[in-house]
Amino acid sequence: MGIRHCGSVLLLAALIWGCGGGSGVGPEELLKQEQKLRDRLPIDWGNYNNGDYDGAIDFFTSTLEKAETYEGPDAILNEIKSEAHNGIGWAFFRKQNLEAASSAFQQATTLNRRNADAWVGYAGVALARRLFNDAIQYAIQALSVESEYVSSFRTDDAERQMGHDNFDTRHVRMILAESYFQLGRYSALDRPDPSNASAQLRMVDEDFTFRDPGQLLQEMSLLSIELQTEQGSGF
């Protein structure tokens, strides 16, 4: 075994650095790369919040392109890319391009399954596409990650602002209620709690009592209007 052989046990440094085992970039440089990428995301969301959805898509796409130059751990890269795809998804959702939004949210949730905001968007798109079982699955996943979801107060670990819109857990519950209703799961008499529309509605309005599907639909409609009025937006 020659000392110039890259796999030599006598040359651990060569094994790590000389055989493609590392990027050759020091930790300080990797941190700078990461910070620059993460600093882009609040700016991207700023375009979205200004109502410039086409501009937001361009900005988030540029961040994705910049992310391809990042030489650090895949876990960090995937988290950043997930957030960029998430922003693209919400922008396409606002543009009512449901197919493009669904594709973006799919990528976001694949890259980072703990991106609750992306799961919420994915659930909203699925509901709009009348894919009720998918909407239920994605909404439940969102709540399992973040039970007290509030889209407008989103920040990362360094307190970078990435909030948008005015959605919260109540909207997610209404996605579930609407989806269960469309599937004919009206109350606990039909299916065990909480897999029915009435149970989800009671989590938003504790005073609700199920009488019949017509009354349930009316109460869901009234509550949806109330949430839209209060929040200034809605699915």
LOTIRO-406331 format. One record per residue (C-alpha): residue in three letters; x, y, z. Coordinates in steps of 0.02 Angstrom, whole numbers, padded with zeros to 5 digits, always signed. Example, Ala and Ser with C-alpha at 12.3 -4.5 7.8 and 13.67 -1.06 7.14 Angstrom:
// LOTIRO-406331
ALA+00615-00225+00390
SER+00684-00053+00357
// end
This chain:
// LOTIRO-406331
MET+00000+00000+00000
GLY+00090+00157-00061
ILE+00088+00316+00041
ARG+00023+00410-00112
HIS-00131+00299-00120
CYS-00283+00406-00078
GLY-00360+00271+00029
SER-00206+00242+00136
VAL-00247+00220+00320
LEU-00086+00313+00354
LEU-00151+00470+00270
LEU-00315+00508+00356
ALA-00309+00688+00297
ALA-00292+00630+00118
LEU-00440+00515+00143
ILE-00547+00658+00206
TRP-00490+00802+00097
GLY-00401+00725-00051
CYS-00531+00596-00103
GLY-00686+00703-00113
GLY-00740+00674+00067
GLY-00762+00860+00100
SER-00794+01022+00008
GLY-00625+01098+00049
VAL-00718+01250+00119
GLY-00690+01295+00301
PRO-00831+01307+00429
GLU-00825+01498+00434
GLU-00849+01510+00246
LEU-00991+01383+00251
LEU-01075+01485+00387
LYS-01061+01642+00281
GLN-01138+01551+00134
GLU-01281+01490+00242
GLN-01313+01661+00317
LYS-01317+01744+00146
LEU-01445+01619+00085
ARG-01553+01635+00239
ASP-01543+01825+00230
ARG-01622+01817+00057
LEU-01782+01734+00118
PRO-01858+01883+00213
ILE-01829+01990+00058
ASP-01915+01859-00049
TRP-02063+01857+00071
GLY-02064+02047+00068
ASN-02106+02043-00117
TYR-02244+01919-00083
ASN-02317+02025+00057
ASN-02316+02176-00057
GLY-02431+02081-00174
ASP-02298+02060-00309
TYR-02324+01874-00333
ASP-02233+01864-00499
GLY-02087+01958-00423
ALA-02091+01844-00271
ILE-02082+01690-00382
ASP-01931+01765-00470
PHE-01846+01807-00305
PHE-01878+01637-00227
THR-01819+01553-00388
SER-01659+01655-00382
THR-01632+01598-00203
LEU-01650+01418-00261
GLU-01520+01448-00395
LYS-01401+01526-00268
ALA-01431+01380-00152
GLU-01355+01262-00280
THR-01185+01341-00243
TYR-01196+01302-00057
GLU-01063+01175-00008
GLY-01123+01133+00167
PRO-01232+00995+00240
ASP-01381+00935+00141
ALA-01495+00957+00292
ILE-01465+01145+00293
LEU-01476+01157+00104
ASN-01641+01063+00101
GLU-01715+01174+00236
ILE-01673+01331+00138
LYS-01735+01259-00027
SER-01894+01199+00058
GLU-01933+01376+00114
ALA-01901+01445-00060
HIS-02015+01316-00139
ASN-02143+01356-00004
GLY-02142+01540-00051
ILE-02162+01495-00235
GLY-02308+01383-00188
TRP-02400+01521-00094
ALA-02369+01645-00236
PHE-02440+01525-00365
PHE-02585+01490-00247
ARG-02623+01676-00242
LYS-02615+01680-00432
GLN-02740+01536-00432
ASN-02620+01423-00526
LEU-02662+01270-00422
GLU-02559+01146-00521
ALA-02399+01248-00505
ALA-02436+01284-00322
SER-02462+01099-00285
SER-02298+01054-00370
ALA-02203+01185-00269
PHE-02280+01129-00104
GLN-02242+00949-00146
GLN-02059+00993-00167
ALA-02059+01099-00009
THR-02132+00961+00099
THR-02019+00828+00022
LEU-01864+00929+00062
ASN-01921+00970+00239
ARG-02064+00872+00314
ARG-02067+00991+00463
ASN-02112+01142+00359
ALA-02286+01165+00432
ASP-02321+01318+00326
ALA-02293+01218+00167
TRP-02409+01080+00229
VAL-02545+01210+00261
GLY-02526+01281+00087
TYR-02525+01105+00015
ALA-02686+01066+00110
GLY-02769+01225+00047
VAL-02724+01185-00132
ALA-02786+01005-00114
LEU-02952+01070-00046
ALA-02968+01191-00192
ARG-02935+01047-00311
ARG-03067+00943-00220
LEU-02938+00814-00168
PHE-03017+00797+00002
ASN-02921+00647+00068
ASP-02757+00733+00022
ALA-02815+00894+00105
ILE-02851+00798+00265
GLN-02682+00711+00261
TYR-02585+00871+00234
ALA-02684+00972+00362
ILE-02657+00838+00495
GLN-02472+00835+00454
ALA-02464+01025+00473
LEU-02545+01019+00644
SER-02434+00875+00700
VAL-02282+00984+00664
GLU-02352+01147+00732
SER-02511+01135+00833
GLU-02519+01324+00860
TYR-02487+01378+00682
VAL-02491+01564+00641
SER-02428+01612+00468
SER-02405+01797+00503
PHE-02281+01772+00646
ARG-02163+01651+00561
THR-01978+01672+00599
ASP-01824+01563+00585
ASP-01705+01522+00727
ALA-01616+01689+00704
GLU-01782+01785+00711
ARG-01782+01824+00525
GLN-01959+01875+00478
MET-02045+01757+00357
GLY-02226+01790+00403
HIS-02361+01808+00272
ASP-02549+01820+00260
ASN-02657+01795+00415
PHE-02690+01610+00428
ASP-02688+01511+00589
THR-02740+01345+00663
ARG-02924+01388+00645
HIS-02906+01397+00457
VAL-02823+01226+00457
ARG-02966+01156+00560
MET-03088+01228+00434
ILE-02994+01141+00293
LEU-03020+00979+00389
ALA-03203+01018+00424
GLU-03240+01058+00242
SER-03147+00903+00181
TYR-03235+00787+00303
PHE-03403+00865+00257
GLN-03373+00837+00072
LEU-03332+00655+00110
GLY-03495+00636+00206
ARG-03415+00627+00378
TYR-03533+00746+00465
SER-03526+00698+00648
ALA-03461+00574+00776
LEU-03618+00472+00744
ASP-03542+00427+00577
ARG-03357+00416+00620
PRO-03258+00423+00784
ASP-03192+00593+00838
PRO-03101+00691+00776
SER-03117+00624+00600
ASN-03276+00718+00557
ALA-03331+00894+00514
SER-03424+00927+00676
ALA-03276+00884+00786
GLN-03162+00999+00688
LEU-03289+01139+00693
ARG-03304+01121+00882
MET-03117+01147+00897
VAL-03145+01319+00821
ASP-03315+01355+00901
GLU-03336+01259+01063
ASP-03520+01305+01072
PHE-03565+01214+00912
THR-03684+01066+00928
PHE-03723+00957+00778
ARG-03905+00936+00729
ASP-03904+00891+00545
PRO-03793+00914+00390
GLY-03887+01069+00332
GLN-03861+01157+00498
LEU-03678+01101+00498
LEU-03650+01173+00324
GLN-03731+01337+00375
GLU-03622+01353+00530
MET-03465+01311+00431
SER-03508+01446+00304
LEU-03540+01576+00438
LEU-03379+01536+00527
SER-03280+01543+00365
ILE-03349+01717+00330
GLU-03308+01770+00507
LEU-03128+01709+00491
GLN-03107+01797+00325
THR-03174+01958+00396
GLU-03068+01947+00553
GLN-02908+01896+00466
GLY-02931+01999+00310
SER-02900+01847+00199
GLY-02944+01665+00182
PHE-02926+01511+00076
// end
